[in-house]
Amino acid sequence: MRTLSRDFLANPSGIWGLIAAVIVSIIIFFINRRIGRKKHLFDERYQQTNNRSKARSWDAMIVVYLIAWFVVIIFDGIGFSFFLLTALYALHNVTAIITNFFFSTKHE
């Protein structure tokens, strides 16, 4: 029986490729942020548009969670998938409540 460490030592290219991709993504993020600041792309209109799009995506995810929850109950029954979706839905709403409370007290 082979273990994960032996497989990794025999062929670590997959993990190294993932690590390289993360490093390249971080470098690209900082380069784009620097270019955006020089061109003043991150002004107040950008922030407002970005915040609205995030809010609408959260609203859409609530609907997606509820539909997925219904489908899981029908096809899979009450099992791991049901409890996982329920936990994600609850976590989604708890974070929405916390951020709403944080920003409502911050602006007063």
N, C-alpha and C positions, 0 to 999 in steps of 0.2 A: 504494500500500500504506500503510495507516494504522498508526501505532505506538501502543503503549500510552499514551504520554504525551499524544498528541493526543486519544485516546478519553477519557482522564481529564480533560483540560482542557475537553473538550466537554460531559461529563456526569459530574461528580465526586460526585454524590449518593450513589452506592452506597458509596464509600469513606468519605464523611463520615458516613453512617448507621452503618457499622461502627465508626468511631471513637467516635461518640456512644453506641452501645450498650456499648462497653467502658468508657467513662467512667461511664455510669449504673450498670453492674454493679459497678464498684469502689465507688461511693458507697453503693449498697445493701448491699454487703458490710460496709463500715465501720459503717453505721447498725445493721444486724442484730447485729454483734459488740458494739457498745456497749449495745444493749438486752439482749442475752444476758448480758453481764457484770453489768448492774444487777439482773437477775432471778436471777442465780447459776445459769444454765443449763449452764455449762461446768464442772461439778464432776467429781469422780473417776469417778462412775458414767457420765457422758457420755463421758469419755475412754476408759473400758474398753469400753463398747458400740461406740463409734466405731472403736477399734482392732480389735475382733473382727470388725466388719462389713468393714473393709478387708482383713483377713486372709482372710475367706471369699470376698471378691470376687477377690482374687488367686488363690485356689485354683480358683475357677470359670473365671478367664481362662486358666489353664493348660489346662483341658479344652477351652475354646473354641479356643485356638490349635491344639491337636492335631487337633481335628475340622476346622478350616479348612485346616490344612496338608494333611490327607488329601484333602479335597475339591479343593483347588488342584492336587494332584498328579494326581488322576484326570481333571479336566476341562481343566486348562490345561497340564499337563506341567511339566517342569523349566524354568522361565523366570523372569522378573522377579518375578512374584507369589510364587513358591516361595521365592526368595532374600529377598524382603522379609519374608515371614512367618517365615522362619528367623531373620533378623536380629532381628525383634521378639521372638521367643521367647527367643533367646539373651540379648538385652538385659534382658528381663523376669527371667530367672533370675539374671543377673549382679547386677542391682539387689537382688534378694531375698537373694542371698548377702552382698552388701556391708552391707545394712541389718541382716541377722541377725548378722553379725560385729560391727558397730558396737554394737548393743544388748546383745549377750552380754558384750562387754568393758566396757560402761558400767555394768552392774548388779553387777559383781563387786567 
